């Protein structure tokens, strides 16, 4: 008896599902475009404050001397705000007659006790956390007035008045970071301290919003430090001779004490020395400063 065997259906080999592997695009770091604007006529009174070209921080190289370029983070912070405009067109402070309109608005908030206005600059104010903020600095014959100004809406938001006195401590020099691991700033700056007896406590020292510091610091606008523009009203180099002139005039008006010899006083000079910043880590300063969060600029969808 013959048995018939049914042919078994041949099973097709299982298909192998291949998962799509997206290719990773490597993004090259942004290239630095430097403008070649003509050098203004040099005032002999400002020659002592001129800095060499190689001392100006260019782009992310501004953080040389530290490891703020760790893992390419500084380039990522610079490139996340995409704009096809030149750098000098991105910042609202350089658009049209914004600066002239801002000075007019600020003068309307001043009174007789503020003195006569000697000039105005758009500089960078640095706080005790090494955080940079764009400020209009108005110099009078008795005060420095640091103004928080809304360049987008044309509003004066805050005025900080600092009385001048030749007896205060004025230091002009390079920024030095002996203890910082992430962010460092190159270039010149001014440190003005009006009360050396004030020492910040633990909570004020670690509070970025504390206003109990008895000193302030200024440096050039970020566009000058990165080499994009050479506008005089954006540079600390052009601010320093005017400040020194005001202080010399104040000292000359000071009457000698009764019974003192009639010898002429020594002309006032601002101390030239390094500005040492006691920043322990610098991570928050790197994130804030490298992305220019303290400056009014075009940022794509939302401007601030």
C-alpha positions as CSV (number, residue, x, y, z in Angstrom):
1,X,0.0,0.0,0.0
2,X,1.6,3.1,-1.2
3,X,1.3,6.2,0.9
4,X,1.2,9.6,-0.8
5,X,3.1,12.3,0.8
6,X,1.8,15.8,0.3
7,X,4.4,18.3,-0.8
8,X,5.0,20.8,1.9
9,X,4.7,24.5,1.1
10,X,8.1,26.1,1.0
11,X,8.3,28.9,3.5
12,X,9.8,32.1,2.2
13,X,12.8,33.3,4.0
14,X,12.0,36.0,6.5
15,X,12.6,39.5,5.3
16,X,15.1,41.5,7.1
17,X,14.0,44.9,8.2
18,X,16.7,47.5,7.9
19,X,16.4,50.5,10.1
20,X,17.1,53.9,8.5
21,X,20.3,55.3,10.0
22,X,20.3,59.1,9.6
23,X,23.7,60.5,8.7
24,X,25.0,63.0,11.1
25,X,26.0,66.3,9.6
26,X,29.0,67.9,11.0
27,X,28.6,71.6,11.4
28,X,31.7,73.7,10.9
29,X,32.3,76.5,13.4
30,X,31.1,79.9,12.2
31,X,33.6,82.0,10.4
32,X,34.5,85.4,11.8
33,X,33.8,88.4,9.5
34,X,35.8,91.5,10.5
35,X,35.0,94.8,9.0
36,X,37.8,97.0,7.8
37,X,36.5,100.4,8.8
38,X,39.0,103.3,8.7
39,X,40.9,104.1,11.8
40,X,39.8,107.4,13.4
41,X,42.2,110.2,13.9
42,X,44.1,109.5,17.1
43,X,43.9,112.0,19.9
44,X,47.2,112.4,21.6
45,X,45.4,112.5,25.0
46,X,44.1,109.0,24.3
47,X,47.4,107.4,23.3
48,X,48.1,105.9,26.7
49,X,44.9,103.9,26.5
50,X,45.4,102.5,23.0
51,X,45.7,98.8,22.8
52,X,47.4,96.7,20.2
53,X,45.4,94.9,17.6
54,X,46.4,91.5,18.7
55,X,45.0,92.2,22.2
56,X,41.4,92.6,20.8
57,X,39.5,89.4,21.3
58,X,38.2,88.0,18.0
59,X,35.1,85.8,18.0
60,X,35.3,82.8,20.3
61,X,39.0,83.4,20.6
62,X,38.0,86.0,23.1
63,X,38.1,83.2,25.7
64,X,41.7,82.2,25.2
65,X,43.6,81.2,28.3
66,X,40.7,79.1,29.7
67,X,38.9,76.1,28.6
68,X,35.6,77.9,27.7
69,X,35.7,76.2,24.3
70,X,35.2,72.9,26.1
71,X,33.4,70.3,23.8
72,X,32.9,73.1,21.3
73,X,30.2,74.6,23.5
74,X,31.1,78.2,22.8
75,X,30.7,77.8,19.0
76,X,27.3,76.2,19.6
77,X,26.2,79.1,21.8
78,X,27.3,81.6,19.1
79,X,25.7,79.7,16.2
80,X,22.3,78.9,17.7
81,X,21.1,82.4,16.9
82,X,20.9,82.3,13.1
83,X,21.0,85.5,11.2
84,X,22.0,86.4,7.7
85,X,22.7,90.0,8.6
86,X,26.2,91.4,9.3
87,X,27.0,91.6,13.0
88,X,26.8,95.3,13.1
89,X,23.2,95.2,11.8
90,X,22.1,92.5,14.3
91,X,22.5,94.8,17.4
92,X,19.8,97.4,17.8
93,X,22.2,99.9,19.4
94,X,23.8,100.5,16.0
95,X,20.7,101.0,13.9
96,X,19.9,104.4,12.6
97,X,19.8,107.2,15.1
98,X,19.0,105.0,18.0
99,X,21.9,106.1,20.1
100,X,21.2,109.9,19.6
101,X,17.5,109.3,20.5
102,X,18.6,107.3,23.6
103,X,20.8,110.1,24.9
104,X,18.0,112.6,24.4
105,X,15.6,110.4,26.4
106,X,18.2,109.9,29.2
107,X,18.9,113.7,29.5
108,X,15.2,114.2,30.2
109,X,15.5,112.0,33.3
110,X,18.5,114.0,34.7
111,X,18.3,116.9,37.1
112,X,20.6,119.7,38.2
113,X,22.3,117.5,40.8
114,X,23.6,115.2,38.1
115,X,25.8,117.9,36.7
116,X,26.6,118.8,33.1
117,X,26.7,115.9,30.6
118,X,30.2,115.5,29.1
119,X,29.5,112.5,26.8
120,X,27.8,109.2,26.3
121,X,29.0,105.7,25.4
122,X,27.4,102.3,24.8
123,X,29.6,100.0,26.9
124,X,29.5,96.6,28.7
125,X,28.9,96.6,32.4
126,X,30.3,93.5,34.2
127,X,28.9,92.4,37.6
128,X,30.4,90.4,40.4
129,X,29.3,87.1,38.7
130,X,31.2,88.2,35.5
131,X,27.9,88.6,33.7
132,X,27.9,91.2,30.8
133,X,25.1,93.6,30.2
134,X,24.7,96.3,27.6
135,X,24.5,99.8,29.2
136,X,24.6,103.4,28.0
137,X,27.2,105.2,30.2
138,X,26.7,108.9,30.6
139,X,29.6,110.9,32.0
140,X,28.9,114.2,33.7
141,X,31.2,116.5,35.6
142,X,30.4,114.7,38.9
143,X,28.9,111.3,38.1
144,X,28.9,108.2,36.0
145,X,25.3,107.2,35.2
146,X,24.9,103.6,34.0
147,X,21.5,103.4,32.1
148,X,19.6,100.3,31.3
149,X,17.9,101.2,28.0
150,X,15.4,99.3,25.9
151,X,16.8,99.8,22.4
152,X,13.8,98.0,20.8
153,X,11.0,100.1,22.4
154,X,13.1,103.3,23.1
155,X,12.5,103.2,26.9
156,X,14.7,104.3,29.8
157,X,14.3,101.4,32.3
158,X,16.8,102.1,35.0
159,X,19.4,104.7,36.0
160,X,22.3,103.9,38.3
161,X,24.1,107.0,39.5
162,X,27.7,106.6,40.7
163,X,29.2,109.8,42.2
164,X,32.8,110.5,41.2
165,X,35.6,111.3,43.7
166,X,39.3,111.4,43.1
167,X,39.7,109.5,46.3
168,X,38.0,106.4,44.9
169,X,39.9,103.5,43.5
170,X,40.1,103.5,39.7
171,X,41.9,100.7,37.9
172,X,42.3,100.3,34.2
173,X,43.9,97.2,32.8
174,X,43.5,93.6,31.5
175,X,41.1,91.2,33.0
176,X,42.8,88.3,34.8
177,X,41.2,85.0,35.9
178,X,43.4,83.0,38.3
179,X,40.7,80.6,39.4
180,X,38.3,80.3,36.4
181,X,37.9,77.0,34.5
182,X,35.4,77.9,31.8
183,X,35.0,81.6,30.7
184,X,37.7,84.3,30.5
185,X,37.6,87.7,28.9
186,X,40.5,89.4,27.2
187,X,41.0,93.1,26.6
188,X,41.0,96.2,28.7
189,X,38.5,97.3,31.3
190,X,37.8,99.8,34.1
191,X,37.1,98.9,37.7
192,X,35.7,101.6,39.9
193,X,35.5,100.9,43.7
194,X,34.0,103.6,45.9
195,X,34.1,101.9,49.3
196,X,36.8,99.3,50.1
197,X,35.4,98.7,53.6
198,X,32.4,96.9,52.1
199,X,32.9,93.1,51.9
200,X,30.3,90.9,50.4
201,X,28.9,88.2,52.7
202,X,28.5,84.6,51.7
203,X,24.9,85.0,50.4
204,X,25.5,88.2,48.5
205,X,28.6,86.8,47.0
206,X,26.7,83.9,45.6
207,X,23.6,85.8,44.7
208,X,23.8,87.0,41.1
209,X,21.0,89.6,41.8
210,X,22.8,91.2,44.7
211,X,23.2,95.0,44.5
212,X,25.3,95.4,47.5
213,X,28.6,95.5,45.7
214,X,30.7,98.7,46.3
215,X,32.3,98.5,42.9
216,X,31.4,98.2,39.2
217,X,33.3,97.3,36.0
218,X,33.1,98.4,32.4
219,X,34.6,97.3,29.2
220,X,34.1,97.9,25.5
221,X,30.9,96.8,23.7
222,X,31.0,93.2,22.4
223,X,31.1,94.4,18.8
224,X,34.4,96.3,19.5
225,X,35.9,93.4,21.4
226,X,35.1,91.0,18.6
227,X,36.5,93.3,16.0
228,X,33.3,93.9,14.0
229,X,33.3,97.7,14.4
230,X,35.5,100.5,15.6
231,X,33.0,103.1,16.7
232,X,34.4,105.5,19.3
233,X,31.3,105.6,21.4
234,X,31.4,101.8,21.8
235,X,35.0,101.7,23.1
236,X,36.3,101.9,26.7
237,X,39.5,103.3,25.1
238,X,37.7,106.5,24.2
239,X,35.9,106.7,27.5
240,X,38.9,106.6,29.7
241,X,40.6,110.0,28.7
242,X,37.3,111.8,29.3
243,X,36.9,110.2,32.7
244,X,40.4,111.0,33.7
245,X,39.9,114.6,32.6
246,X,36.8,115.0,34.8
247,X,38.6,113.6,37.8
248,X,41.6,115.9,37.3
249,X,39.2,118.9,37.2
250,X,37.5,117.7,40.4
251,X,40.9,117.4,42.1
252,X,42.0,120.8,41.0
253,X,38.9,122.3,42.5
254,X,39.6,120.7,45.9
255,X,40.8,123.4,48.3
256,X,43.9,122.5,50.3
257,X,43.4,122.3,54.1
258,X,44.0,125.4,56.1
259,X,47.7,125.8,57.1
260,X,48.9,123.5,54.3
261,X,51.7,124.6,52.0
262,X,50.6,126.2,48.7
263,X,52.2,123.5,46.6
264,X,50.3,122.5,43.5
265,X,48.6,119.1,43.9
266,X,49.9,116.1,42.0
267,X,47.8,115.6,38.8
268,X,45.3,112.8,39.2
269,X,46.1,109.6,37.3
270,X,44.0,106.4,37.0
271,X,46.0,103.3,38.2
272,X,47.1,101.0,35.5
273,X,47.0,97.4,36.7
274,X,45.4,94.1,36.0
275,X,41.7,93.6,37.1
276,X,41.6,90.3,38.9
277,X,38.2,88.5,38.9
278,X,37.6,86.0,41.6
279,X,35.3,83.8,39.5
280,X,35.5,80.1,40.7
281,X,33.8,78.3,37.8
282,X,32.5,80.7,35.2
283,X,30.0,78.3,33.6
284,X,27.0,80.6,34.0
285,X,29.1,83.6,32.7
286,X,30.1,81.5,29.6
287,X,26.5,80.6,28.8
288,X,25.2,84.1,29.3
289,X,28.0,86.0,27.7
290,X,28.8,83.8,24.7
291,X,25.1,83.9,23.6
292,X,25.0,87.7,24.2
293,X,21.9,87.5,26.4
294,X,22.7,90.8,28.0
295,X,22.5,92.7,24.6
296,X,19.6,93.8,22.5
297,X,19.8,92.1,19.1
298,X,17.9,90.3,16.5
299,X,17.6,86.6,17.4
300,X,15.3,85.2,14.8
301,X,11.6,84.7,15.7
302,X,11.8,86.8,18.9
303,X,14.0,89.8,19.5
304,X,15.2,91.0,22.8
